[in-house]
C-alpha cells in the first residue's frame, strides 16, 4: 500500500470512529460498503496487473509498433521554396498635356475689333467679314495720305447717324495720284451721286477694289499693274473734302482695307 492509500484509510478510520459513537448502525453500513468497494478495486487491480504482464512477456507491443511503421504511409517532407518575387512595375511618369495653341490674332484685326466695341449692339452686315485672309498677290497702298475715316460702324459725317462704312477714307490734297492696289483689270468707271467719279478693278481669285470721289480718271478700261496711276484725289460726289474712298471685296464680301495697308 502506498502513502496515498494510507492517508485515505486513516481518514476513513477516523471518520468511521466518529460516526460509530454517534450512529453505530450507520457506521456498520458504511463499513460494509467500503469493504465491498475495496474488494472490487483489488480484484480489478489484480486483473489489470495480470493482463499487463501477459502483454509485456509476449511480442504484442513490439509487433504492433512494427506493423504500424510498415503500414503508415511515408509523409514526404516538403522542401521549403522561396517565393518568386513579384516584379514591381516602374512608376509611369505623369504626362503633362500639351498646351492648346491659340490662333494668334493679327494686331490690325485686334485694333479694329477694339475700336468697334462701342458699336457692339449693332449687327455686322451679311456682306461684311472681319477675317483677314492672305492675299494671293502683291499689293501696295493706293495713295499717300492719312486715314480720316475707318472701316466699320461710324457716325456719318453728312447724315449725322450711325452708318456702316464699307471702305476706308484717306485724306489727301486734291490732285494727289491714286494708283492701282494690285495687278488687275479695270472693269468699270463712272460718276455717281454718292461715289462721284470712281474706278473699279478686278484682281485674281475674286478680289475687287473701288476708288471713289476722284477729281479725274486717268485710264480707260483695260489691264493695269500695281502702282499704275489710275486717277487723282478729289471731292466729287457725297464728300466733305478731298479724299480717296477705297474698298476691298472678295466675291462680293467686303474686307477691311486697313488690314493690308
C-alpha positions in Angstrom: 0.0 0.0 0.0 1.3 3.4 -0.9 1.3 6.5 1.2 -1.8 8.0 -0.5 -3.8 4.9 0.3 -2.5 5.0 3.9 -3.8 8.6 4.2 -7.1 7.7 2.8 -7.5 4.7 5.0 -6.6 6.7 8.1 -9.1 9.4 7.2 -11.8 6.7 6.7 -10.9 5.1 10.0 -11.2 8.4 11.9 -14.5 9.2 10.2 -15.9 5.8 11.0 -14.9 6.1 14.6 -16.7 9.4 14.9 -19.8 8.0 13.2 -19.7 4.9 15.3 -20.0 7.0 18.5 -22.9 9.0 17.1 -24.7 6.3 15.0 -23.5 2.7 15.3 -26.0 1.4 12.7 -24.9 3.9 10.1 -21.2 3.1 10.8 -21.8 -0.6 10.1 -23.5 0.1 6.7 -20.6 2.5 5.7 -18.0 -0.1 6.8 -19.7 -2.8 4.7 -19.8 -0.6 1.6 -16.2 0.4 1.9 -15.1 -3.3 2.2 -17.0 -4.2 -0.9 -15.5 -1.3 -2.8 -12.0 -2.2 -1.7 -12.6 -5.8 -2.7 -13.8 -4.8 -6.2 -11.0 -2.4 -6.7 -8.4 -5.0 -5.6 -10.0 -7.5 -7.9 -9.8 -5.1 -10.8 -6.3 -4.1 -10.0 -5.1 -7.7 -9.9 -6.8 -8.4 -13.2 -5.1 -5.3 -14.9 -1.7 -6.3 -13.5 -2.0 -9.9 -14.8 -3.1 -8.6 -18.2 -0.1 -6.1 -18.3 2.3 -8.9 -17.5 1.0 -11.1 -20.3 1.4 -8.2 -22.8 4.9 -7.5 -21.6 6.0 -11.1 -21.8 4.9 -11.5 -25.4 5.7 -9.6 -28.7 2.3 -8.0 -28.9 3.6 -4.4 -28.3 6.7 -4.9 -30.5 4.6 -6.4 -33.3 2.0 -3.7 -33.0 4.6 -0.9 -33.5 6.4 -2.8 -36.3 3.1 -3.2 -38.2 2.2 0.4 -37.6 5.5 1.6 -39.0 5.1 -0.6 -42.1 1.5 0.4 -42.9 1.8 4.1 -42.1 2.4 5.9 -45.4 5.6 7.9 -45.6 5.0 11.6 -45.4 7.2 13.4 -47.8 8.9 16.3 -46.4 8.0 19.3 -48.5 11.0 21.3 -49.5 10.8 24.9 -48.5 10.5 27.0 -51.6 11.5 30.6 -51.8 8.5 32.6 -53.2 9.3 34.2 -56.5 9.3 37.9 -56.0 6.6 39.8 -57.9 8.2 42.3 -60.3 7.3 45.8 -59.4 6.2 47.9 -62.3 8.1 51.1 -62.8 6.1 54.1 -62.0 4.7 55.8 -65.1 5.6 59.4 -65.1 2.7 61.8 -65.3 2.4 63.3 -68.7 1.8 67.0 -68.9 -0.9 67.6 -71.6 0.4 69.7 -74.5 -0.9 73.2 -74.3 -3.6 74.1 -76.8 -2.2 76.6 -79.2 -4.5 79.6 -79.7 -4.5 81.2 -83.0 -2.6 84.5 -82.9 -4.8 87.5 -83.8 -3.2 89.9 -86.2 -2.6 93.3 -84.4 -4.6 95.2 -87.1 -7.6 92.9 -86.5 -7.3 93.3 -82.7 -7.1 97.1 -83.0 -10.1 97.2 -85.3 -12.3 95.0 -83.1 -11.4 97.1 -80.1 -12.4 100.2 -81.9 -15.7 98.7 -83.0 -16.6 97.5 -79.4 -18.7 100.7 -78.8 -21.0 99.6 -81.6 -21.5 96.0 -80.2 -25.3 96.5 -80.2 -25.3 96.7 -84.0 -25.3 93.6 -86.2 -22.5 93.1 -88.6 -23.9 93.3 -92.2 -24.1 90.0 -94.0 -21.9 91.3 -96.8 -19.0 92.0 -94.4 -16.3 89.8 -93.0 -13.8 90.6 -90.2 -11.4 87.9 -91.3 -8.0 88.7 -92.7 -7.3 86.2 -95.5 -3.8 86.3 -97.0 -4.0 87.9 -100.4 -2.7 85.8 -103.3 -0.9 88.7 -105.0 1.4 91.6 -104.3 -0.2 94.8 -103.2 0.6 98.4 -102.2 -1.2 101.4 -100.7 -3.2 103.2 -103.4 -2.5 106.7 -102.1 -0.2 108.8 -100.0 -2.4 110.1 -97.2 -3.8 109.6 -93.7 -6.8 107.7 -92.6 -9.6 110.1 -91.9 -12.5 107.6 -91.5 -12.0 103.8 -91.0 -13.9 100.7 -92.0 -16.9 99.7 -89.9 -19.6 101.5 -88.0 -19.2 105.2 -87.6 -21.1 108.4 -87.2 -21.9 109.5 -90.8 -20.4 113.0 -91.4 -23.3 114.2 -93.5 -26.4 112.2 -92.2 -25.2 112.5 -88.6 -26.3 109.0 -87.7 -24.5 105.7 -87.2 -24.0 104.0 -90.5 -21.8 101.3 -91.7 -18.7 102.4 -93.7 -17.7 99.8 -96.3 -14.3 101.3 -97.1 -11.5 103.4 -95.7 -11.1 107.1 -96.4 -7.6 108.5 -96.9 -7.4 112.3 -96.7 -5.1 113.9 -99.3 -4.8 117.0 -101.3 -6.8 117.3 -104.5 -4.8 116.0 -107.5 -2.8 113.5 -105.4 -2.1 110.4 -107.6 -4.2 107.3 -107.0 -2.5 104.1 -108.0 -3.8 100.5 -108.6 -3.7 98.4 -105.4 -2.5 95.3 -107.3 -2.3 93.9 -110.8 -5.7 93.6 -112.4 -8.2 94.8 -114.9 -10.3 98.0 -114.9 -13.9 96.7 -115.2 -15.9 99.9 -114.6 -15.5 103.7 -114.5 -18.2 106.3 -113.9 -19.7 109.1 -111.9 -22.4 108.7 -109.3 -24.2 110.9 -106.8 -22.6 109.1 -103.8 -19.2 108.0 -105.1 -18.6 110.9 -107.6 -16.0 109.8 -110.1 -14.9 106.2 -109.5 -12.8 103.4 -110.9 -13.3 99.6 -110.2 -10.6 97.0 -110.7 -10.8 93.2 -110.6 -7.9 91.2 -109.2 -7.1 87.4 -109.2 -9.2 84.9 -107.1 -12.4 87.0 -107.0 -10.9 90.2 -105.3 -12.0 93.7 -106.4 -11.1 97.2 -105.4 -13.0 100.5 -105.7 -11.5 104.1 -105.8 -14.1 106.9 -105.4 -14.5 110.7 -105.1 -11.8 111.1 -107.7 -11.3 114.5 -109.3 -10.0 113.0 -112.6 -9.8 109.5 -114.2 -6.5 108.7 -115.8 -7.0 105.4 -117.5 -9.7 103.7 -119.6 -10.8 100.1 -119.2 -8.0 97.5 -119.6 -5.2 95.8 -117.7 -3.2 97.7 -115.1 -0.2 96.9 -112.9 0.3 97.5 -109.3 1.3 101.1 -108.8 -0.1 102.5 -112.1 -1.8 105.9 -111.7 -5.5 105.4 -112.4 -7.0 108.6 -111.0 -6.4 111.8 -108.9 -7.8 112.6 -105.5 -10.8 114.9 -105.4 -14.1 115.6 -103.5 -16.7 114.7 -106.1 -20.0 113.0 -105.1 -21.1 113.0 -101.4 -17.9 114.2 -99.9 -17.0 116.8 -97.2 -13.4 117.3 -98.5 -10.7 115.8 -100.8 -10.0 112.2 -100.0 -9.9 108.7 -101.5 -12.7 106.3 -100.6 -11.1 102.8 -101.0 -12.9 99.5 -100.8 -11.7 95.9 -101.0 -14.0 92.9 -101.7 -13.8 89.2 -102.3 -16.7 87.5 -104.1 -19.0 90.4 -103.1 -18.0 90.3 -99.4 -16.3 93.5 -98.0 -13.0 93.2 -96.2 -11.3 95.8 -94.1 -8.6 97.5 -96.3 -6.8 98.7 -93.2 -5.7 95.0 -92.5 -3.4 95.3 -95.5 -2.4 99.0 -95.7 
